[in-house]
Amino acid sequence: MKAVTAAASDRYAAFPLVRRLLVDEAWQHWPRYALAFTLMGLAAVGTALTAYLLGAMTNDAYNRHFQAIIIVGVTAIAIFTLKGFATYGATVMLSRIGNSIIADHQRRLFDKLLREDMGFFADRHSSEFIARLNTGTNAVTMVIGLLITAIGRDLLSLIALTVVMVSQDPLLSIAGFIVAPPAFFFLRKLIRRVRGIARMQFVGGTRVIETMQETLQGMRTVKAFSLEDEMRRRLDSSVAAVEYESNKMARVSNRASPLMETLGGLAIGLASIYTGYRVIEAGAQPGQFVAFVTAFLLAYEPAKRLARLNLDLNNALVGVRVLYEVIDSPPGEPSDVDRPPLTVTAARLEFADVRFAYHPGAPVLRGMSFLAQPGKVTALVGPSGGGKSTVLSLILRFYEFDTGRILIDGQDIAQVSRGSLRRQIAYVGQIVQLFRGTIRDNIALGKLGASEAEIIAAAKAAHAHDFITGFPAGYDTPVGEHGMQLSGGQRQRIAVARALIKDAPIILLDEATAALDSESERHVQEAIAELCKGRTTLVVAHRLSTIMHADCILVVEGGQIVESGRHEELLRQGGRYASFYRLQLKEQAPAREPVTVG
């Protein structure tokens, strides 16, 4: 375990990450980076020539050579113009490359999430992936940008300005480098602390997004339970933690500034004293003094940025790590397009001694076996936690079962491609997920590219057409976030219409009417009856009244089938099903209104 952890740590260390970014990310854009690098080189030369020209202009003014001053002035205009266009071109080019890299990583991360199984998301909050998407994708282009600008802008500028300083006074140039060793030594000590603080900032930022997202999505519950103060407390706590870490980062990352400014001032002061002595006492040209000091002052900022480069890189690399940690993890649903497709004829569904556990040592299905006959309705009933919904998840291969076989027309679903399996199944759950868009868009998701006639026919079959046409915008009515513009029964009927238009031979229903009132349930039941006609249907139900007419009822308890048969048969047996049925009758009895006979 320690070896694996060490390998992962080495993999995401600063140098391997930087090398990976340059080889995997930057190299594919090398022609545009080369152009940007060339333009930054021109800007660096322009910066150095500025210092040299100021010295030349000073000497010409000192020696009263006006024509030479005019030439220097015109040259300065040309140099600054060239530098301006070069800087503009390099900045735009780097921005376009960075935007391309960000877009590419956004697609890669989203694609990676789509290839994960449901277990991957079970212990994670959706806000974590939003934070990784925003932080990580921007960090990738930031790191590459730091490296390119450090070399193309800062290093080239520093080299060009050093040439100017050395040409003016080789001995004095040595004073300019006394800043570097102490600064690098001091910054090296700060890198480890910056890395830890940046990670804590990311975690805290994720908590802020998480609290905000949960509060907005659960606003009904927040207001119903008067949880406003509690939500404020949670957000305040998360925001305060981020603020604390951000303030710590500000202190630590800028701790080197006083030292660097002091050392820079020392170098400039010594240079000024020395060059002033040479001009006044030794009769040297004042232009040398002006050119040298100008070059030194211009070189100070790029030198300071280069000294901080390692610190800034380690700060940005935290974002790269949180992105690559997801992208590099093995996909929960690796590509299986090379496997044979599922061919459905009768749609005969069979479980054969299937065992499954979400967590080791806590089995959910314990050797479950049953047969769902083609074109018939098979219902799963039983106490909560018995494994009913797990059965549907395994059929859809949201999770991979441990042992046993699940067969459709004699074909093991573990041996066929997931895509071909899921194309043969229509699923309607208790919690309906509607997506951003209109009612028409959401129905058409069951069959991409469906015609208007197909959409309307599916809505009519789902008993949804009448309420849809009752809206002013009809099928163009936006459903709102998570379908909140519609009632629960309306959302369920849209989901049934989406399943109907798919025209799949196998139907899975997971307590599709459990959260509805009696009137809505009646409409949805009518829609579901239309959906199930002639199809192999597996229903998970809590209310036994909804499955009394099923062709076969399976009683699931402790991850096994303990009883099976039709409603009347199971009642005569007087076993677990009969107990559930009597219990529900007792629970419903007090809710019945007394019948008044007039």
N, C-alpha and C positions, 0 to 999 in steps of 0.2 A: 504493500500500500504506500509506504514511504517512497519507494522507487517511482511509482506512478505519479505521486504528488510532485516529486522533484522534477520528473520529466516535463510535467505540465508547467511547473514554475519556470524551468529553463526555456520552454517553448515560448512563453509569454514574457520573457525578460526583454529588456530594452533593445539590445543589439539584434537578437533574432527577429523581433517585431519590425524594427526599422529595415532590416535586410529584406524581410518578406514584403513590406510595403513598396520598397524600391523595385524589387524583382517582379512581384505579382501585379502591382497596381500602376506604378509610375512607368515601367518599361513599355507598356502597350501604348502609352501616349508620348513616347520619346521624341517624335518629330516636332510636336507642338511645344514640348518642354525645351527642346534645343533652340527653337525660335525665341521662346521667352527668355532663355538663358542668354542668348545673343543680344537681345534688346536690353536686358539688365546690364550686360557688359558695356554696351554703348553708354548707358546712363552712368555707370561707374566711372568710365573714362571722362565723361562730361563733368562729373563732380570733381575729379582730380584736376582737370584742365582749369576749372573755375579758380581753384586755389593758386595754380601757377599763373594764370592771367592777372589775378589781383596783385601778385608780386611784381609782374612785369609792368602793370599799370602804375604801381607805386614808384618804381624806378623811373619810368618815363615822365611822371609828373615831377619827381624830384629833380630830374635832369632837364625839365622844360621841353620835352619832345611831344608837341601837341598832335602832330600827324600820327605818330606812333600810338598815342592814346586813342585816336579815332579808329585806327585799325584794330586795336585791342577791344574797343567797345563793340564794333561790328562783329568781331569774332565771338565775343561773349553772347551777343544776341543769337547768333547762329548755333552756338553750343547749347544754350538754354532751350532753344526751340527744339533742337534734335533730342536733347535729354527729355523734354516734356513728352514728345511723341513716343520715344522709346519706353518711357515709364508707363504711359497710357497703354501702349501695345502689350507690354509684359503683364501689366495688371489684368487687362481684359483676357489675355490668353490663359493666365493662371486661374482666373475665375471660371472660365469655360471648362477647363480641365477639371477643376474642383467640382463644379456642378455635375459634370458627367460621372465622376467617381461617386459622388453622393447618390445620384440616381441609380447607379449600378448596384451599390450596396443596399439601398432600400429594396430593390427588386430581389436581391439575393437573400436578404434576411426574411422577407415576406414569403418567398418561395420555400425557404428552409422551414418556416413555421407551418406551412401547408403540408410539408412532408413528415410532420411529427404525428405520433399517435396521441390518443386522448390522455394517456398516462403522463405525458410530458407536461401537459398544462394543469394537471391535477393539483400540484403543490406550488404553482406560480400564479401571480396576479397579472392580469392583462396589462396593467400599467407598467410593469417591469419591461415588457417588450416595446412599449411606446418609448420609454426612457432610453432603452438600448438603441432603438432605431434613431432617435433624435441625437443622442450623445455620440454614439459610435460612428454613424455615417459622417457627421461633421468632424469628428476627431481624425478620421482617416485622411481626409483632404487637408486638415490643419497640419498634421505631422509632415506630410509630403510638402506642403507649402512652406513650412518652416525650414525644411532641409534645402529646398530649391532656392528660396530667398536668402538663406544664410550663405549659400555658395555663390549664387548669381548676383545678388545685390550687395550683401555685407562683406563677404570675403573679397570679391573683386574690387569693391570700393576701397576696402582697407589696403589691398595690395597697391592699387593705383595711387592712393594718397601717400602710402609709405614711400613709393618711388619719388614722389614730389618732395617729401621731407628729406629723404636721403640725398637727393640731388641738390637741395639747398644747404644742408649741413649734416654730413654723415655722423659726426660725433654727437650732435644734439639729438639725433633720432633715437639714440640709445635710451634717452630719458623717457621717451614715449612708451617704452615697453616695460617700465618698472611696475605698471599697473597690473599686468597680466598674471604673474605667478601668484601673488596673494589673493587676487580675485578668484582664480580657478580653484585654489585650495579651499577657500571659504565656501564657494558654491557647491563643491562636491559634497560637503557635509549636509547641505540642505536637501539634496535630491531625495534621499530616503524618506524624509518627513513629508515632502511635497507629495510623493506617490501615495502614502497612506491617507493624507488629508483629502486628496482628489477622489480616492475611492469612497471615503465617507460622504463626500459631497454628492456623489452619484447615488448612493443608497438613500440619503436624505431627500434628494430630489425625487426619487422614485416614490417615496412615502407621501410626498406632497401630491403628486399626480394620482396616486392610489386613493387617498382620502377625498380629493376633489371628484374623481370619477365615481366612487361609490356613493358619495353624497348626492351628486346630480342624478345618477341612475336610480337611487332609492329615495328620491325626494318625497314621495308619498308616505313612505314609512317614517322618514325623518320628521315630517310635519305631524303625522298621525300620533307618534309617540313623543312629540315635543323634544326631539333630540338635537335641536339647533345648538344648544350650549355644548353638548357633548361633541358634536362635529366641529364646532369652533375650537374646542379644547384640543381635539386630535390634530386639526390643521395647524393650530398655534404651536403645538409641540413639534411637529415635523418642520414647520417653517423656522422655528427657533433653532432647531438642530442644524439646518442648512445654513442659517445666518451665522451660527457659532463657527462652523467649519469654514465658511467663506471668510470670516474675519481672521481666523487662524491662518488661512492660506494667504491672505493679504499681508499679514505680519511676517510669515516665514519666507514667502517668495520675494518680498521686497527688503528682506533683512540685509542683503548685500549692498543695497543702494548707498547707504552712508559711507561704507568702506570704499566703494568704487568712486564715488564722487570726491572723497578726500584724496584718494590716490591720483585721480585725474587732475584735481586742483594742484596737487603737489608737482605733477609733471609739467603742467602749464606754467606754474609759478617759476620753476627752475628754468624752463625754456625761455620765459619772458626776461628773466634777469640776465641769462647768458646772452641772448640775442641783443638785448638792449645795450649790454656792455660792448659787444662787437660793433654795433652801429655807432655808438657814441664815442667810445674810446679807441676802437681799432679801425674806424673809417669804413666799415663794410656797408654795402648797399642796403637801404632800408627794405627794398623789395624782398630780399631774402628773409628778413624777419617776418614780413606780412605773409608771404607765401607759406613759410613754415608753420606759423601759428594758425593760419586759416586751414591748412591741410590737417594739422593736428586736431583742431576743433571739429572739423568735418569727420575725421576718422574716429572720434571719440564714441559717437552713437553706434556705428556699426561694430566697433570693437566691444562695446558693452553688450550689444545684442548677441554677438558670438560667444561672449563669456557666459551669458545666461541661456544659451541654446540648449545645453543638456538639461537644465532645470525646466525650461518650457516644454521640451520634448517629453520628459517623464510625466509632466502634468497631463499633456495631451494623450499620451500612450495609455492612460487609464481608460479613456473612452474607446480606444482601439481594442483593448483587451476585452471589455464587456461585450463588444460586437463579435469578435472572433470566437469568444467562448460559446456563443450560440451557433454561429455558422460552422464551426469546426466539430461540434458534437455529432456523433453518428445519428442519422435520421431514424426516427421511430418507425417510419414507413418507407424503407428504401425502395427504389424503383424496381418494379417487377413486371415491366411491360414485355419481357421475354417469356413470361409464363403463359400457358395456354389460356384463352378466354373461357369464361363460363358459358355453357350452352344450356339454355333452359327449354325444356319440352313440356313436361307436366307440372313442374314446380313442386316436386315432392321434397319436403324438408325434414331432415332427420338429425337428431343429436345422439351420438353413440359414446357413452361413458366419458363425457366431457368433464374435465376438472380445471378449475381456474381459481386464482387468488390475486387480488390487487397488490397485496403485500405478503412477503414470505411468512409462512406460519399461520396465516389467517385465511383459510380456504373459504371461498364463496360458493362455488359449485363443487359438489362432491360425487363425481361419477354420474352426472345427469344423462338420462337417456329418454327420448320420446320421439314420436313421429307425427308430423303435421301433414295431413292428407292433402293432395292437390285439390285446389278449388274450394277447400273447406275453411271454416273459421275455427281456429284453435285458441282457446283462452288460457292464460296463466293467471292464477289467483293464489292468494296466500298472504301471510303476515309480511310486514315491511322488513327488508333486510334478508329475505329468503333467497334472492338471486333472480327475480323476475326480469327486472330491467337489464341486468347483466346479460341475460340470454340474448336480448335484442342487440346489445352492444357487441357481443361476440359474433353474431350473424353478420353484422355490418363490418366486422373486423376493426372496430375501434380499438380493441385490445386483442392480443394473440393468446389463445387458451393454452394451458400447460400440456395436457394430454387428452387423448380421445380424438373423435372426428366429428365434424359437422358436414353433412352431405346435402347437396341439392341435386336431385336427379342422379344420385350415385356419385357425384363429383365432390371431392374433398375441397372445401372452399379455401383451405390453406395452400392448395397447390395451384390455384388459378390467380389471375391478376385481380387486384383490388378494384380497379376501375370497372372491369367487366362484371364483377360481382355486384357492386353498388348500382350499376346501371339497371340491374334487374330487380331492384328493391325500391319501394316508395315508403318513406318513413314519416309518421306524424306523431309528435310528442305532446306531452302535457304543456310544456313551455314552448310556445311558437316563436321562432326567430324570423322576423320579417326584416328585410334589408332596406337601406336608404333607396327611395324611389317611389313609384306609384303602385297602385294595386295591380295594374297591368304588368308592370315590371316584375313584381313578386310572384304572380301566377306563372309568368313565362320562364322563371328560373327552373321550373320543373322540366321544361323542354326549350332549350335555347333556340331562338329562331322561330318559335311557334307563331302561327298566323293569328290574325285577329279573330277569325272564326273559331279556331281551336281554343283560344283563351276564353271566349264567351261561352262556348260549349262546356268547358270545364267548370266555369263559374256557375252555370245553370245546373249542372249535375251536382255541384256542391251546395246547392240552395243558397248561393251567394249573389246571384245576378240581381235580384230585386233590391237588396240593400245597397249594392254598388251603384245601380242606376238612380237610387234615391239621393246620392250625393250630387251637388251641383257640377262637379267635375267628372262624375262617373268613374270610369276606369282610370282616369288620369289623376285621381285623388291621391295626394301624397300620404303615405302611411305614418310618417313621423318616425322618430327614433324608437327602435324596437317595436314599431307598430302601435305606438301609444295613441295615435289619432283614432284607432278603432277599438271597439269593445272586445272583451275576451272571446265571446262567441263569434264575432266577425273575424277576428284573427284566426280562430280555429278553422272556419270555413274557407278562408283564403289558403290556409295550409293544406286543407283537403283538396281544394282546386289545384294547387301546385302538385300534389301527389297524383291526382287524376290525370292531369295533362301529361305526366310522365309515362302513363300507361304501362306500368311495370307489372310483371306476373306475381310478384310477392309483395305483400303489404305488412308493415310492422306498425302497430299502434301502441303507444306507451301512455296509458291513462289519458287518452286524448280528450275526455270530457270530465275529468275529475274536478277541475277548478271552475266549472260552469254552473249557472243556475238552471232550474228545471226547463225554462223556456228555451234558453240557449242550447241546453243539452239536447232537447228534442230536435232542433234544427241541425245540430252537428251530427246527431245519430242518423238522421235521414241522409245527410251527406256521406257519412261513413258507410252506410248500407249500400249506397250507389258505388262507392269506391271499392267495396269488397266483392262485388258481383263477379263470380267466375274466377276469382283470384285466391291464391293460397294466402291466408291471413293469420297472423299471430298477434293476439291482443293481450296486453297486460292491463288488468282492470282491478280497481279497488272496490267499486260499487258492483256488487254481484248482479244487480238488476240489469246492468248493461250487457251482460254476457249470458243471460239465461238461455238464449236461443242458439248459443254456439254449438257447433257440431261436436266439439270435444273440449272438455274443461280439464285442465291439469292443475292439481293443487301442489304448489311448490312450498317446501318448508325445509330449512336447513340445507339448501343447495341441492335438494333431491325432489323427485316427483313421488309424492306419497299417496296420491289418489288420481284417478283419471276416469272420465266417462261423461255422459250428458247430465244436464241439470237434474232431471227426475231420478236418474239412476243413483247419482251421488246423494241425493236427499234420502232415498230408500236405504242406502248403506249406513246412514247415521254416523258417518266418520267426521273427518276434519272439515270438509266442505259444509256438511249439514250444521256443524257448530258455528262456522263463520256466517252462514246464512241466518240462523236463528239470532245470533248476536246483532247482525245488522237490522233485523226486524225490530229488535228491542230498542236499538238506538234511534230508529226512525219513528217508533210509536209515539213518543211525546210530541214530536213535531207535527203530527197530523191534526188538522182542524176538525172539530166535532161536526158531524153531519146533522143539519137541522131539517126535519121533515115538517112541511107546512100543511 
